[in-house]
Amino acid sequence: MTERRAILSGSTFEEQIGYARAVVDGDTVHVSGTTGFDYATMTISEDVVEQAEQCLRTIAAALAEAGCGFADVVRVRYLLPERADFEPCWPVLRRCFGEVRPAATMQVCGLADPRMRIEIEVTARRRGTSAPTG
């Protein structure tokens, strides 16, 4: 039977909406769209680059709990309300994904809260018993 388990980050949104930060389904890890909220304090920076960094910290924690890391990411989706906010984030994104080169999509769309300036979703594939990275 394939392992399926939920990973929770403690975000109040997970409880209010009814979802998990990530779901491990066998060797695949699906990380939900993650915004720049610091879920411990439920605060969010106004700066899009700082939001991107927080997104990646939250994603890294979920991946680590799933037994993998950024090196295992095969797909990333970037969602931003403002097209112009994407390029300033590139250096931060490149630090995590530049060597990995996952399939990627950027979409301009509305997000759930007007303070949210970027949302990042990833899919990773766990590779057996390899040590977590990222």
C-alpha positions in Angstrom: 0.0 0.0 0.0 1.3 3.4 -0.9 2.2 5.8 1.9 0.0 8.9 2.1 0.4 11.4 4.8 -0.2 15.1 5.4 2.4 17.6 6.6 1.0 20.6 8.5 2.9 23.9 9.0 0.7 25.3 11.7 -0.9 27.9 9.4 -4.3 28.9 10.5 -5.3 28.8 6.8 -4.8 25.0 6.8 -7.4 24.6 9.5 -9.8 27.2 8.2 -9.8 26.0 4.6 -9.1 22.3 5.2 -5.8 21.5 3.5 -2.2 20.4 4.3 1.0 22.3 3.6 2.2 19.2 1.8 1.0 15.7 1.0 3.4 12.7 0.7 1.9 10.2 -1.7 4.4 7.4 -2.1 7.6 8.9 -3.7 5.8 12.1 -4.6 5.6 15.2 -2.4 3.0 17.8 -3.3 3.6 21.1 -1.5 0.6 23.4 -1.5 0.8 26.9 -2.8 2.9 28.7 -0.2 2.8 32.4 0.4 5.1 34.8 2.3 3.3 34.5 5.6 5.5 33.5 8.6 3.0 31.0 9.9 4.4 31.1 13.4 3.5 34.7 13.8 0.9 35.0 11.0 2.7 38.1 9.7 3.8 39.0 6.2 6.4 41.4 4.8 5.4 44.0 2.3 8.5 43.3 0.3 8.1 40.7 -2.5 11.7 39.4 -2.2 11.3 38.9 1.5 8.0 37.1 0.8 9.7 34.8 -1.7 12.4 34.0 0.9 9.7 33.2 3.5 7.9 31.0 0.9 11.0 29.0 0.3 11.8 28.6 4.1 8.3 27.2 4.6 8.6 24.9 1.5 12.1 23.8 2.7 10.7 22.8 6.1 7.8 20.8 4.4 10.2 19.1 2.1 12.6 18.2 4.9 9.7 16.7 6.9 8.8 14.6 3.8 12.4 13.4 3.6 13.6 15.4 0.7 14.8 18.9 -0.3 15.0 21.4 -3.1 17.3 19.0 -5.1 14.3 16.7 -5.4 11.9 19.3 -6.8 10.7 18.4 -10.3 8.0 21.1 -10.8 7.6 24.6 -9.5 4.8 27.1 -10.0 5.0 30.8 -9.3 1.8 32.8 -8.9 2.0 36.6 -8.7 -0.6 39.4 -8.9 2.0 41.7 -10.5 4.2 40.6 -13.4 6.8 43.2 -12.5 7.4 41.5 -9.1 8.7 38.3 -10.6 12.2 39.5 -11.8 13.3 40.9 -8.5 12.7 37.4 -7.0 14.9 35.6 -9.6 18.1 35.7 -7.5 16.3 34.1 -4.5 14.7 31.5 -6.7 17.9 30.7 -8.5 19.6 29.9 -5.2 17.2 27.1 -4.6 16.5 25.9 -8.1 19.4 27.1 -10.3 21.2 23.8 -10.2 18.1 21.6 -10.0 16.3 23.1 -13.1 12.8 21.9 -12.3 10.0 22.4 -14.8 8.6 25.8 -14.0 5.6 28.0 -14.7 4.9 31.6 -13.8 1.3 32.9 -13.8 -0.1 36.3 -13.2 -3.3 36.0 -11.1 -5.1 37.2 -8.1 -4.1 35.8 -4.7 -6.4 35.2 -1.6 -5.1 38.2 0.3 -4.0 41.6 -1.2 -0.9 41.5 1.0 0.3 38.4 -0.7 2.7 39.2 -3.6 3.9 35.8 -4.5 2.8 32.2 -4.0 5.0 29.2 -4.8 3.9 25.6 -5.2 6.3 22.6 -5.8 6.2 19.0 -6.5 9.2 16.8 -5.5 10.1 13.2 -5.9 11.7 11.4 -3.0 14.7 9.3 -4.1 14.7 6.3 -1.8 16.9 6.6 1.3 19.0 9.6 0.2 19.7 12.2 2.8 17.4 15.3 2.7 18.9 18.3 1.0 18.1 22.0 0.7 
